[in-house]
Amino acid sequence: MPSPPELSPHHIPKRMLSTTAAAAVVMGMVIGAGIFRTPQLVAQSLGGESALLMAWALGGVFALIGALCYAELSAAFPDTGGDYRFLREAFGADAAWLFAWSRFAVIFSASGALLAFVGIDYLAELVPMGTFTRALVAGGMVILLTALNLRGVQTGTRAQIAMVALDVAALLALGGAALWLAFRGIAPALPGPSATSPVTLAAFGQSMVFIMLAYGGFNDASTLSAEVRGPRDMTRALVGGMAMITALYMIANWAYVRGLGMAGLAESEAPAAALMARAFGQAGETVIVIGVAVAAFSVLNALIIVGGRTLYTAAEDEPALARIAEWDQGRGVPRAAILVQTAVELALIAWGAATGRGFATMVDYLSPIYWLFLTMSGLAVIVLRRRQPQVERPYKVPLYPLLPLLFAASCAGVLVSSVIYVGWSGCLISFGMLALGLVVRTGLRLTVKD
C-alpha cells in the first residue's frame, strides 16, 4: 500500500512547539477537576485504603500504556486531527467522521462545559453565586480563554505552562498538608473501619470509571503532533507527562487518606479543601479552592488549544465544510473551527445549568462515547502495523502487540462499566447524538452533489 497522504502544503502547521510546551498540554489535559472530585467516589466504591491506592496506581499504569500507544501513532502519523487521522488510516473515512463528530458534539464540548462548571463551583465557595450567575460566569471564562488562544498557539501554550505549574503546586501542597499533620501527630479525621469487605468486580469497575475520568485526556494532546519540533518530542511529552501525573496523583490520594481517613474522604465532596482546612485553617482552604479553579481552567484552556484541530482536519475532508477548514498561518490556529467548538460548549453550559446537574450531566453525556473511540484507537496501533508496515515509525510501543491489546481491552472494560454506571437511558442520548452524525454526513454529501 502507498504511504499515507501528507497534509496539504497550504495547511501544514508550523513546527514551533517545544517538548516542554507539549508536555504542559499533556499534563494540562489530564490534571484538572478529576483528582479534586473523584477520590470521594472511589473511596465510596472501594472502602479500603490499600484497594484505593492500588486502583489509582493501576489507573496510572493503564494511562502510561495508553501514552506509549499514542506516542507510536503520533510519531508515525503526525496530524492536527490526532485520533481522527489514526482512525481514518485504520478504519476508514466513516469511522473517522464519527469520531470527529463525537469529538465536536460530545467529548470536547462536554468536557469544556464540565470543567467550566467545576471551576465556577469552586470559586463559588469564596464568592457565592446562584445557578444563573454561575452559568454566565462559566460561559464568560470559555469566551475569555477562546479569545486568548485566538491570539496564537504560542500565547495559548505559554498560558498553559503557567497554569500547569499551579496545578502541580496545588497537588504538592496536599502532600505537604498531610506531612504537616503527621509531623504534628494528628491522626486521620475519620479512619474508617479496620476491616473491609472484599472488593467486588462491579465496585472495582465503577471505581475505574471515576479514576480514568481523572487520568483521561492524554490522547487529546496528540493533535499537536504536527506542531512539535520533532517526532520524539511528542513521545517525550506523552510518556514524561503521564509519569509525572501518576506520581502526583499517588501523592494526592495518600494525602487525602492520611489527613481525612477513608471514611472522611468518602464523606467529603471537596476533599482537597477539607484537607487544607484541617492542616492550615481558612487560609489553606482558600488557597486550594483557588488552585482547584485554576486546575479546571487549565484543562479548559488545553481543550481550546486542541479542540478545534480535529474539526478543522475533518472539515478539510468534507467540501461542504470548506469554510471551517481555514488555518490562520500567522497565528498558528484553526480560527473558524475553534469558534464553532466554543459555540457548542456555550450551548452545553446552558443545558447543564437548565438541568441543575451541570457536572454530572456532562459526565453522563460524554463517558460512553469517549471510551468507545479510545478502544478503537488502541486497536489502530495493531491495524496500522499490519496495513502500513512501510510507514516510518520513529518510536514503536514496546512489547508489541501485548501492550496495545492490553490498552484496548482495558478501555473496553471501562466502556462497559461506564454504560452500567450511566444507564441505558443516559446512553441513549450519547449514542443518539453519535447516530445523528451519520445523518449529518449524509446531508453534507447530498449538498455537495447538488
Disulfide bonds with the S-S distance in Angstrom:
none
